[in-house]
Amino acid sequence: MTALAIVFLALAIVILWGGLVASILYLRARPERADYPPGGEDDERPAHAIIERDT
């Protein structure tokens, strides 16, 4: 392998694994979203209702 290929390989490894580590650290610091938009909790339809489509 040439020196340029090794540099690009190392760069790709740092970018990929660094992104994974950064994502893990971010999720450990903020594990769950606290501000959901209002609504969407309860559904007015019965549990086993027929699906209604507007087509």
N, C-alpha and C positions, 0 to 999 in steps of 0.2 A: 504494500500500500504506500502511496505517496504521502508526503507530509500534509498536503492540502486535504487529502481524503481523511486523514486522522483528525485534523482540526475540525472538519465538518462533522465527523462522527462524534467527537467530544462535544461540540456545540449542540448537536441534536439531542444527545443524552442529557445534557444540562437543561435544555429547554423542556424536554418531556418530563423528566423526573423532578425538576424544579417546580414545574406547574402542578404536578401531583402532590408534592410536599406542601406547596402553598395552599392548595385546595383543602387538604386535610387540616392544616393549621387554621385556616379560616373557618371551617365547619366546627372545629373543636372550640373556637372562641365564640361562635354564634350558632349554636346547634339547631335552634328552632326559630322560625319567623314569628314575631309577636304582633305585627300589625297587619292583620288581614282586612280586606274591604268588608263593609257591612253586608249582611245578607248571605244567602247561600247555605245557611246552617240547616234550616228545616225545609222540607219539600212538602207541598200541599197535596201531592198525589198519593193515593194508597200504595202500599208496598208492592202489590202484585197487579197493578193496573195494566190495561192494554196500552201499548205505545201508540200515541196519536201523532200523525204526521200531517203537515200542511201541504202535501203535494197533490 
